[in-house]
Amino acid sequence: MKKLRLRKGSLRYILMTKEYFYDHFQQDKPTGAGNWISKAFAGKIFKYAGIEAGHSVMETGPGRGVFADTCLKAGAEYFAVEPNRRMAESLEKRGAGVICAMVPPLPEMDRQFDFAVMINVMEHMNSMQDALQITQQIREVLKAKGKFVICSPDYLNYRHNFFNCDFSHSYVTTRRRLNQLLISGGFNNIRNCYLSGPISGVTGMLISSIVSRMPFGFFNGVFPNSKIFHKLYKMQLTLSRKVLILGEKQD
């Protein structure tokens, strides 16, 4: 396959991309509180990773582009691989270099990056083989000392909500499993933490423990047309525990 030129403000399409994949995500508009939490959450990941102005960042599956906006505002070079055509075009209009494609496999590129980021994406891999494949391929597009940053739901906290909240959740993610995945993918100097929305530490652990026991998912299932229970369930999922983990490439 010919290597693709990934440039700021450019959009490249790969044949056979699932251009409508995740259209339901765009139709489910966030609330004002949800927007605020999403921005704070993206800022927390940005700071934890140690990204600074001038660093090059490749994000896989950026969705609405909250983390993209955080990077662009801070002066980082931001690029993305996004399967949904409309979300990819929205990112391109904001100045990002975008390849519209499904992963794995990761499209071959003509450059390397300081950081590769996957936020709420690894859990969508179909299998262990896919998760390992994309991890190894991401390692190849990182510079020496480059970092792979993953943030995914903690199955131990989400429990049945892990599968109920999204039809494409397939690969179970926990801190232990993601740590093993990064080691098997060739990364070291791994560090991690838990997040409840943008909140970490003991406070975050307490919030996620309480939130996981809320019955809003049950009520949302019983009353599927209730906007109140739908919003409460979304807030429950937003504050449920996630694993933020990163590993470093050593050459």
The 8 nearest C-alpha neighbors of each residue, nearest first, counted from 0:
[[1, 2, 107, 106, 3, 108, 13, 105],
 [0, 2, 3, 107, 108, 109, 106, 4],
 [3, 1, 108, 107, 109, 0, 4, 106],
 [4, 2, 108, 109, 5, 107, 1, 106],
 [3, 5, 109, 6, 108, 2, 110, 11],
 [4, 6, 96, 3, 108, 97, 7, 9],
 [5, 7, 96, 9, 4, 8, 78, 97],
 [8, 6, 96, 95, 9, 94, 78, 5],
 [7, 9, 94, 95, 96, 91, 6, 92],
 [10, 8, 96, 6, 7, 97, 91, 11],
 [9, 11, 97, 98, 96, 91, 12, 8],
 [12, 10, 98, 99, 97, 9, 13, 5],
 [11, 13, 99, 98, 14, 100, 10, 16],
 [14, 12, 100, 16, 99, 15, 11, 98],
 [13, 15, 16, 12, 100, 17, 99, 101],
 [16, 14, 17, 13, 100, 18, 101, 12],
 [15, 17, 100, 14, 18, 101, 13, 82],
 [18, 16, 20, 19, 82, 15, 83, 101],
 [17, 19, 83, 84, 16, 20, 82, 85],
 [20, 18, 22, 83, 17, 21, 84, 82],
 [19, 21, 17, 83, 18, 22, 82, 23],
 [20, 22, 23, 24, 19, 83, 25, 82],
 [23, 21, 24, 25, 19, 20, 26, 83],
 [22, 24, 26, 21, 25, 27, 20, 19],
 [25, 23, 22, 21, 27, 26, 28, 62],
 [24, 26, 22, 23, 27, 28, 21, 63],
 [25, 27, 23, 24, 28, 22, 21, 29],
 [28, 26, 24, 25, 23, 29, 22, 30],
 [27, 29, 26, 25, 30, 24, 33, 34],
 [30, 28, 33, 34, 27, 31, 32, 233],
 [29, 31, 33, 32, 34, 28, 230, 35],
 [30, 32, 34, 33, 35, 29, 36, 28],
 [33, 31, 35, 30, 34, 36, 29, 37],
 [32, 34, 30, 36, 31, 35, 29, 37],
 [35, 33, 37, 31, 32, 36, 29, 30],
 [34, 36, 32, 38, 33, 37, 39, 31],
 [35, 37, 39, 33, 38, 34, 40, 32],
 [38, 36, 40, 34, 35, 39, 33, 41],
 [37, 39, 41, 35, 40, 36, 42, 65],
 [40, 38, 42, 36, 41, 37, 197, 43],
 [39, 41, 197, 37, 43, 38, 42, 196],
 [42, 40, 66, 38, 44, 43, 39, 37],
 [43, 41, 45, 39, 40, 44, 46, 38],
 [42, 44, 40, 46, 41, 45, 197, 47],
 [43, 45, 47, 41, 46, 42, 48, 40],
 [46, 44, 42, 48, 43, 47, 50, 41],
 [45, 47, 49, 43, 48, 44, 42, 50],
 [48, 46, 44, 49, 45, 43, 50, 42],
 [47, 49, 45, 46, 50, 44, 148, 245],
 [50, 48, 46, 47, 51, 45, 44, 114],
 [51, 49, 48, 45, 54, 46, 52, 75],
 [52, 50, 54, 53, 75, 49, 73, 74],
 [51, 53, 74, 75, 54, 73, 50, 76],
 [54, 52, 75, 74, 76, 51, 55, 50],
 [53, 55, 75, 52, 51, 76, 113, 50],
 [56, 54, 76, 112, 113, 75, 77, 114],
 [55, 57, 114, 77, 115, 112, 76, 78],
 [58, 56, 78, 115, 79, 77, 116, 114],
 [59, 57, 116, 79, 115, 117, 61, 78],
 [58, 60, 80, 117, 79, 61, 81, 116],
 [59, 61, 81, 62, 80, 120, 58, 117],
 [62, 60, 64, 59, 58, 63, 81, 79],
 [63, 61, 64, 60, 86, 81, 65, 24],
 [64, 62, 65, 61, 86, 25, 90, 89],
 [63, 65, 67, 61, 62, 66, 68, 90],
 [64, 66, 68, 67, 63, 38, 69, 41],
 [65, 67, 69, 41, 68, 64, 70, 61],
 [68, 66, 64, 70, 65, 69, 71, 77],
 [67, 69, 71, 65, 66, 70, 72, 64],
 [68, 70, 66, 72, 67, 71, 73, 65],
 [71, 69, 73, 67, 75, 68, 72, 66],
 [72, 70, 68, 74, 73, 75, 69, 67],
 [71, 73, 69, 70, 74, 68, 75, 67],
 [74, 72, 70, 71, 52, 75, 69, 51],
 [75, 73, 52, 71, 72, 53, 70, 76],
 [74, 76, 52, 53, 54, 70, 71, 73],
 [77, 75, 55, 56, 54, 53, 74, 78],
 [76, 78, 56, 95, 75, 55, 57, 71],
 [79, 77, 96, 57, 95, 97, 56, 58],
 [80, 78, 58, 97, 57, 59, 81, 96],
 [79, 81, 59, 98, 97, 99, 60, 100],
 [80, 82, 60, 99, 87, 100, 83, 79],
 [83, 81, 100, 101, 99, 18, 17, 16],
 [82, 84, 18, 86, 19, 20, 85, 81],
 [85, 83, 18, 87, 86, 88, 82, 99],
 [84, 86, 88, 87, 83, 89, 18, 19],
 [85, 87, 89, 88, 83, 84, 90, 63],
 [88, 86, 84, 90, 85, 89, 81, 83],
 [87, 89, 91, 85, 90, 86, 84, 92],
 [88, 90, 86, 92, 87, 91, 85, 93],
 [91, 89, 93, 87, 88, 92, 95, 86],
 [90, 92, 95, 88, 8, 94, 93, 89],
 [91, 93, 89, 90, 94, 88, 8, 95],
 [94, 92, 90, 91, 95, 89, 8, 68],
 [95, 93, 8, 91, 92, 7, 90, 96],
 [96, 94, 8, 91, 7, 78, 90, 77],
 [95, 97, 7, 9, 78, 8, 6, 5],
 [98, 96, 10, 79, 80, 78, 9, 95],
 [97, 99, 11, 80, 10, 12, 100, 79],
 [100, 98, 12, 82, 81, 80, 11, 13],
 [99, 101, 82, 16, 13, 81, 98, 80],
 [102, 100, 82, 16, 103, 17, 81, 99],
 [103, 101, 104, 105, 100, 133, 106, 82],
 [104, 102, 105, 133, 101, 129, 132, 124],
 [103, 105, 102, 106, 133, 132, 101, 136],
 [104, 106, 103, 102, 107, 136, 133, 137],
 [107, 105, 104, 108, 3, 100, 2, 102],
 [108, 106, 2, 3, 105, 109, 0, 1],
 [109, 107, 2, 3, 110, 4, 106, 5],
 [108, 110, 2, 4, 3, 107, 5, 111],
 [109, 111, 108, 112, 140, 5, 4, 141],
 [112, 110, 140, 141, 142, 113, 109, 108],
 [111, 113, 141, 55, 114, 142, 56, 140],
 [112, 114, 145, 55, 142, 141, 54, 56],
 [115, 113, 56, 146, 112, 145, 147, 57],
 [114, 116, 57, 147, 58, 56, 148, 146],
 [115, 117, 58, 148, 147, 149, 57, 59],
 [116, 118, 149, 59, 120, 58, 148, 150],
 [119, 117, 150, 120, 149, 151, 116, 61],
 [120, 118, 151, 150, 121, 117, 122, 152],
 [119, 121, 118, 122, 123, 117, 60, 151],
 [120, 122, 123, 124, 119, 151, 117, 130],
 [121, 123, 170, 168, 120, 124, 169, 171],
 [124, 122, 168, 121, 120, 169, 167, 170],
 [125, 123, 170, 122, 126, 121, 130, 129],
 [124, 126, 169, 170, 129, 123, 127, 130],
 [127, 125, 129, 128, 124, 170, 130, 169],
 [126, 128, 130, 129, 131, 170, 125, 124],
 [127, 129, 131, 126, 130, 132, 125, 133],
 [130, 128, 132, 126, 131, 127, 124, 133],
 [131, 129, 127, 133, 128, 132, 124, 134],
 [130, 132, 134, 128, 129, 133, 127, 135],
 [133, 131, 129, 135, 134, 130, 128, 136],
 [132, 134, 136, 135, 130, 131, 103, 137],
 [135, 133, 131, 137, 132, 136, 184, 130],
 [134, 136, 184, 138, 132, 137, 133, 131],
 [137, 135, 133, 139, 138, 134, 132, 105],
 [138, 136, 134, 139, 140, 135, 133, 141],
 [137, 139, 135, 136, 141, 140, 134, 248],
 [138, 140, 136, 137, 141, 135, 111, 142],
 [141, 139, 111, 137, 138, 112, 142, 136],
 [142, 140, 112, 111, 145, 138, 139, 113],
 [141, 143, 145, 111, 112, 113, 144, 140],
 [142, 144, 145, 250, 248, 249, 141, 113],
 [145, 143, 248, 247, 249, 142, 146, 250],
 [146, 144, 113, 142, 141, 143, 248, 114],
 [145, 147, 247, 114, 246, 248, 148, 115],
 [146, 148, 115, 245, 246, 114, 116, 247],
 [149, 147, 245, 116, 244, 115, 117, 146],
 [150, 148, 117, 244, 118, 243, 116, 245],
 [149, 151, 243, 118, 242, 119, 244, 117],
 [152, 150, 119, 241, 242, 118, 149, 153],
 [153, 151, 241, 154, 242, 240, 172, 119],
 [154, 152, 173, 241, 155, 156, 240, 172],
 [153, 155, 157, 156, 158, 173, 172, 152],
 [156, 154, 153, 158, 157, 173, 240, 172],
 [155, 157, 154, 153, 158, 240, 211, 239],
 [156, 158, 154, 161, 160, 155, 153, 159],
 [157, 159, 154, 160, 156, 161, 155, 162],
 [160, 158, 161, 162, 157, 163, 154, 164],
 [161, 159, 163, 157, 162, 158, 164, 216],
 [160, 162, 157, 159, 158, 163, 164, 154],
 [163, 161, 160, 164, 168, 159, 165, 166],
 [162, 164, 160, 165, 161, 159, 166, 168],
 [163, 165, 160, 162, 161, 166, 236, 168],
 [166, 164, 167, 163, 168, 162, 161, 160],
 [165, 167, 168, 162, 164, 163, 169, 123],
 [168, 166, 165, 123, 169, 162, 122, 124],
 [169, 167, 123, 122, 162, 165, 166, 170],
 [168, 170, 125, 123, 167, 122, 124, 171],
 [169, 171, 122, 124, 126, 125, 123, 168],
 [170, 172, 122, 169, 154, 173, 168, 176],
 [173, 171, 153, 154, 122, 176, 170, 177],
 [174, 172, 153, 176, 175, 154, 177, 242],
 [173, 175, 177, 176, 242, 178, 172, 153],
 [174, 176, 178, 173, 177, 179, 172, 180],
 [175, 177, 179, 173, 178, 174, 180, 172],
 [178, 176, 180, 174, 179, 175, 173, 181],
 [177, 179, 175, 181, 180, 176, 174, 182],
 [178, 180, 176, 182, 177, 181, 183, 175],
 [179, 181, 177, 183, 178, 182, 184, 176],
 [182, 180, 184, 178, 186, 183, 179, 177],
 [181, 183, 186, 179, 185, 184, 180, 187],
 [184, 182, 180, 181, 185, 179, 186, 131],
 [185, 183, 181, 135, 182, 134, 186, 180],
 [184, 186, 182, 183, 181, 187, 135, 248],
 [187, 185, 182, 248, 246, 247, 181, 184],
 [186, 188, 189, 247, 246, 182, 248, 185],
 [189, 187, 247, 246, 190, 186, 245, 248],
 [190, 188, 246, 187, 245, 247, 191, 244],
 [191, 189, 245, 244, 188, 246, 192, 243],
 [190, 192, 244, 243, 245, 189, 242, 193],
 [193, 191, 243, 242, 244, 194, 199, 190],
 [192, 194, 242, 241, 199, 243, 240, 195],
 [195, 193, 199, 241, 198, 240, 196, 203],
 [196, 194, 238, 240, 203, 198, 239, 207],
 [195, 197, 238, 198, 40, 194, 237, 36],
 [198, 196, 40, 39, 195, 43, 194, 199],
 [199, 197, 203, 195, 194, 196, 202, 200],
 [200, 198, 203, 194, 193, 195, 202, 197],
 [201, 199, 203, 202, 204, 198, 193, 194],
 [200, 202, 204, 203, 205, 199, 206, 198],
 [203, 201, 205, 204, 200, 206, 199, 198],
 [202, 204, 199, 195, 198, 206, 200, 205],
 [203, 205, 201, 207, 202, 206, 208, 200],
 [206, 204, 208, 202, 203, 207, 201, 209],
 [207, 205, 203, 209, 208, 204, 210, 202],
 [206, 208, 239, 210, 240, 204, 209, 205],
 [207, 209, 205, 211, 206, 210, 204, 212],
 [208, 210, 206, 207, 211, 212, 205, 213],
 [209, 211, 207, 213, 212, 208, 235, 206],
 [212, 210, 208, 209, 213, 207, 239, 156],
 [213, 211, 210, 209, 214, 208, 207, 215],
 [212, 214, 210, 211, 215, 209, 235, 216],
 [215, 213, 217, 216, 218, 212, 232, 211],
 [216, 214, 232, 218, 217, 213, 219, 228],
 [217, 215, 219, 232, 218, 214, 220, 160],
 [216, 218, 220, 214, 215, 219, 221, 222],
 [217, 219, 221, 215, 220, 216, 222, 228],
 [220, 218, 216, 222, 223, 228, 217, 221],
 [221, 219, 217, 218, 223, 222, 216, 215],
 [220, 222, 218, 219, 223, 217, 216, 224],
 [221, 223, 219, 220, 225, 224, 218, 228],
 [224, 222, 219, 220, 225, 221, 229, 218],
 [225, 223, 222, 226, 229, 219, 228, 227],
 [224, 226, 227, 228, 222, 223, 229, 219],
 [227, 225, 229, 228, 230, 224, 223, 231],
 [226, 228, 230, 229, 225, 231, 232, 219],
 [229, 227, 231, 219, 230, 225, 226, 232],
 [228, 230, 226, 232, 227, 231, 219, 225],
 [231, 229, 233, 227, 232, 228, 226, 234],
 [230, 232, 228, 234, 233, 229, 235, 215],
 [231, 233, 235, 215, 229, 234, 230, 216],
 [234, 232, 230, 236, 235, 231, 237, 229],
 [233, 235, 237, 231, 232, 236, 230, 238],
 [234, 236, 232, 233, 238, 237, 210, 239],
 [235, 237, 239, 233, 234, 238, 232, 164],
 [238, 236, 234, 235, 239, 196, 233, 195],
 [237, 239, 195, 196, 235, 236, 207, 234],
 [240, 238, 207, 236, 195, 237, 235, 211],
 [239, 241, 195, 207, 194, 153, 156, 152],
 [242, 240, 152, 153, 194, 151, 193, 243],
 [241, 243, 193, 150, 151, 153, 174, 152],
 [244, 242, 150, 192, 191, 149, 193, 241],
 [243, 245, 191, 149, 190, 148, 242, 150],
 [246, 244, 148, 147, 189, 190, 149, 191],
 [245, 247, 189, 186, 147, 187, 146, 188],
 [246, 248, 146, 186, 187, 144, 145, 188],
 [247, 249, 144, 186, 145, 143, 146, 138],
 [248, 250, 144, 143, 247, 186, 187, 145],
 [249, 143, 248, 144, 142, 247, 145, 185]]
